[in-house]
Each structure stands twice: as C-alpha cells, then as structure tokens.
Amino acid sequence: MKVKYFSDTDTAHVEFTGKEVKETKEISENVYVDLDKKGNLVNMTIEHAKENAGLSEFSYQEVAVDR
C-alpha cells in the first residue's frame, strides 16, 4: 500500500494494488474509489484530506494474530 499526499491540492491518494482501474465511483463529494474489473478496490482519492481524513497525522500499525 502506498499513500501520497499532494499539499498543493490537499489531496490524498491511497494505492492498495497495482491492478488496472476499470471504474471510478464517487463515494461522497470528496472521496472517490477506483475499482478493478472484478469490483475490488484499487485506489482511493480523498480531496480536502486534512479536513476530511484527519491527515495532519498518519500512522500505520500491523496487529499480530494471536494463535
């Protein structure tokens, strides 16, 4: 997964896979998702990201599965 932030447009782009985009759907006025030919999520674009996604802070945590 790759997250890119474009400060000049306050846009965040989250890339989940490198698959070819077949369709883009508008989820809300500022959120768009790109889907592959099977309907799986490829990318997500968030406009006005600082306001809409709380992008002033970003963290990642992988949680281990207890076995």
N, CA, C and O of each residue as an XYZ file, in Angstrom:
268
protein
N       0.849     -1.167      0.000
C       0.000      0.000      0.000
C       0.897      1.233      0.000
O       1.909      1.284      0.698
N       0.509      2.212     -0.788
C       1.236      3.472     -0.872
C       0.263      4.611     -0.594
O      -0.864      4.615     -1.088
N       0.713      5.573      0.200
C      -0.081      6.764      0.474
C       0.711      7.968     -0.003
O       1.863      8.159      0.386
N       0.090      8.776     -0.845
C       0.716     10.002     -1.341
C      -0.158     11.177     -0.938
O      -1.384     11.116     -1.020
N       0.503     12.263     -0.494
C      -0.228     13.469     -0.146
C       0.290     14.619     -1.000
O       1.492     14.881     -1.047
N      -0.625     15.296     -1.669
C      -0.289     16.422     -2.525
C      -0.722     17.700     -1.813
O      -1.901     18.053     -1.823
N       0.235     18.388     -1.198
C      -0.091     19.555     -0.373
C      -0.651     20.714     -1.191
O      -1.438     21.506     -0.673
N      -0.257     20.828     -2.462
C      -0.751     21.939     -3.277
C      -2.253     21.855     -3.535
O      -2.900     22.878     -3.758
N      -2.816     20.640     -3.507
C      -4.257     20.472     -3.721
C      -4.960     19.877     -2.502
O      -6.172     19.664     -2.530
N      -4.200     19.606     -1.420
C      -4.725     18.976     -0.206
C      -5.482     17.700     -0.555
O      -6.613     17.479     -0.121
N      -4.814     16.864     -1.360
C      -5.403     15.609     -1.829
C      -4.544     14.434     -1.376
O      -3.320     14.471     -1.493
N      -5.192     13.391     -0.858
C      -4.504     12.158     -0.502
C      -4.893     11.076     -1.501
O      -6.048     10.974     -1.912
N      -3.912     10.278     -1.880
C      -4.145      9.172     -2.814
C      -3.593      7.912     -2.153
O      -2.404      7.833     -1.847
N      -4.461      6.932     -1.937
C      -4.062      5.673     -1.325
C      -4.145      4.591     -2.381
O      -5.211      4.330     -2.940
N      -3.006      3.963     -2.651
C      -2.941      2.896     -3.654
C      -2.859      1.564     -2.932
O      -1.905      1.302     -2.200
N      -3.862      0.726     -3.139
C      -3.903     -0.574     -2.479
C      -3.268     -1.670     -3.327
O      -2.589     -2.550     -2.797
N      -3.483     -1.622     -4.630
C      -2.887     -2.601     -5.542
C      -2.453     -1.885     -6.815
O      -2.808     -0.727     -7.034
N      -1.700     -2.563     -7.633
C      -1.277     -2.010     -8.910
C      -2.140     -2.462    -10.073
O      -1.763     -2.305    -11.234
N      -3.306     -3.027     -9.759
C      -4.183     -3.544    -10.817
C      -4.741     -2.414    -11.664
O      -4.780     -1.260    -11.238
N      -5.169     -2.761    -12.863
C      -5.748     -1.795    -13.786
C      -7.122     -1.346    -13.300
O      -7.947     -2.156    -12.876
N      -7.345     -0.039    -13.371
C      -8.618      0.534    -12.946
C      -9.643      0.373    -14.056
O      -9.400      0.746    -15.203
N     -10.796     -0.188    -13.698
C     -11.885     -0.374    -14.653
C     -12.969      0.688    -14.465
O     -13.614      1.099    -15.429
N     -13.167      1.134    -13.208
C     -14.260      2.054    -12.909
C     -13.901      2.918    -11.702
O     -13.257      2.449    -10.763
N     -14.320      4.179    -11.734
C     -14.181      5.080    -10.597
C     -15.569      5.415    -10.086
O     -16.456      5.778    -10.858
N     -15.752      5.287     -8.756
C     -17.037      5.603     -8.145
C     -16.869      6.750     -7.155
O     -15.899      6.803     -6.400
N     -17.832      7.663     -7.175
C     -17.845      8.760     -6.220
C     -18.572      8.272     -4.970
O     -19.756      7.941     -5.024
N     -17.870      8.230     -3.859
C     -18.449      7.783     -2.595
C     -19.142      8.956     -1.899
O     -20.222      8.810     -1.327
N     -18.502     10.107     -1.962
C     -19.077     11.352     -1.462
C     -18.482     12.478     -2.302
O     -17.737     12.225     -3.248
N     -18.807     13.704     -1.959
C     -18.321     14.845     -2.740
C     -16.796     14.904     -2.815
O     -16.255     15.432     -3.787
N     -16.094     14.378     -1.818
C     -14.641     14.477     -1.752
C     -13.912     13.139     -1.710
O     -12.696     13.113     -1.522
N     -14.622     12.035     -1.879
C     -13.995     10.716     -1.802
C     -14.370      9.897     -3.037
O     -15.543      9.754     -3.379
N     -13.342      9.367     -3.693
C     -13.522      8.554     -4.901
C     -12.747      7.252     -4.734
O     -11.658      7.240     -4.160
N     -13.309      6.166     -5.233
C     -12.593      4.893     -5.224
C     -12.481      4.377     -6.652
O     -13.393      4.537     -7.464
N     -11.361      3.764     -6.933
C     -11.118      3.110     -8.217
C     -11.222      1.614     -8.001
O     -10.671      1.074     -7.041
N     -11.935      0.946     -8.903
C     -12.158     -0.492     -8.798
C     -11.589     -1.220    -10.011
O     -11.536     -0.666    -11.109
N     -11.165     -2.470     -9.803
C     -10.688     -3.269    -10.923
C     -11.871     -3.944    -11.614
O     -13.021     -3.677    -11.264
N     -11.608     -4.809    -12.583
C     -12.685     -5.421    -13.367
C     -13.557     -6.359    -12.540
O     -14.676     -6.672    -12.946
N     -13.062     -6.815    -11.384
C     -13.845     -7.677    -10.503
C     -14.561     -6.892     -9.402
O     -15.250     -7.474     -8.565
N     -14.392     -5.565     -9.411
C     -15.035     -4.734     -8.398
C     -14.234     -4.563     -7.125
O     -14.742     -4.040     -6.133
N     -12.972     -5.004     -7.144
C     -12.108     -4.878     -5.969
C     -11.458     -3.504     -5.921
O     -11.181     -2.903     -6.960
N     -11.217     -3.014     -4.725
C     -10.626     -1.704     -4.506
C      -9.182     -1.651     -4.994
O      -8.373     -2.512     -4.648
N      -8.862     -0.644     -5.794
C      -7.508     -0.435     -6.299
C      -6.914      0.813     -5.640
O      -5.827      0.747     -5.065
N      -7.614      1.947     -5.716
C      -7.144      3.225     -5.178
C      -8.287      3.955     -4.491
O      -9.462      3.683     -4.737
N      -7.909      4.894     -3.618
C      -8.880      5.809     -3.028
C      -8.281      7.207     -3.077
O      -7.114      7.401     -2.737
N      -9.082      8.179     -3.501
C      -8.655      9.572     -3.540
C      -9.536     10.365     -2.589
O     -10.762     10.263     -2.620
N      -8.879     11.169     -1.732
C      -9.597     11.986     -0.761
C      -9.206     13.436     -0.985
O      -8.057     13.824     -0.773
N     -10.168     14.225     -1.413
C      -9.927     15.653     -1.608
C     -10.181     16.379     -0.289
O     -10.959     15.911      0.542
N      -9.518     17.531     -0.098
C      -9.591     18.270      1.171
C      -9.231     17.314      2.309
O      -9.942     17.219      3.309
N      -8.119     16.613      2.137
C      -7.736     15.497      3.000
C      -7.489     15.895      4.452
O      -7.821     15.130      5.358
N      -6.924     17.055      4.692
C      -6.664     17.444      6.083
C      -7.968     17.567      6.853
O      -8.035     17.182      8.020
N      -8.993     18.091      6.223
C     -10.294     18.258      6.873
C     -11.088     16.955      6.886
O     -11.664     16.591      7.911
N     -11.122     16.254      5.758
C     -11.990     15.085      5.607
C     -11.401     13.782      6.130
O     -12.145     12.846      6.425
N     -10.082     13.706      6.250
C      -9.476     12.441      6.673
C      -8.543     12.604      7.864
O      -7.849     11.659      8.239
N      -8.518     13.788      8.461
C      -7.628     13.998      9.609
C      -6.192     13.708      9.262
O      -5.476     13.076     10.038
N      -5.763     14.162      8.106
C      -4.445     13.796      7.584
C      -3.286     14.552      8.224
O      -2.147     14.394      7.787
N      -3.535     15.354      9.227
C      -2.425     16.056      9.883
C      -1.511     15.060     10.581
O      -0.346     15.355     10.848
N      -2.053     13.865     10.880
C      -1.233     12.813     11.475
C      -1.561     11.499     10.800
O      -2.733     11.182     10.597
N      -0.544     10.732     10.449
C      -0.741      9.447      9.787
C       0.122      8.412     10.484
O       1.307      8.650     10.719
N      -0.452      7.277     10.816
C       0.328      6.208     11.416
C      -0.114      4.868     10.834
O      -1.211      4.736     10.291
N       0.751      3.899     10.959
C       0.487      2.553     10.455
C       0.847      1.577     11.556
O       1.892      1.716     12.193
N      -0.002      0.596     11.786
C       0.282     -0.417     12.787
C      -0.210     -1.752     12.280
O      -1.377     -1.888     11.912
N       0.666     -2.736     12.257
C       0.271     -4.096     11.913
C       0.009     -4.844     13.209
O       0.859     -4.874     14.099
N      -1.161     -5.443     13.314
C      -1.554     -6.133     14.524
C      -1.367     -7.625     14.315
O      -1.913     -8.204     13.375
N      -0.594     -8.244     15.197
C      -0.330     -9.682     15.095
C      -1.549    -10.475     15.505
O      -2.305    -10.075     16.390
N      -1.727    -11.606     14.846
C      -2.828    -12.504     15.163
C      -2.375    -13.453     16.271
O      -1.331    -14.096     16.162
N      -3.166    -13.531     17.330
C      -2.863    -14.489     18.400
C      -3.256    -15.889     17.949
O      -4.362    -16.109     17.456
N      -2.353    -16.813     18.120
C      -2.631    -18.210     17.728
C      -2.414    -19.126     18.878
O      -2.596    -20.337     18.746
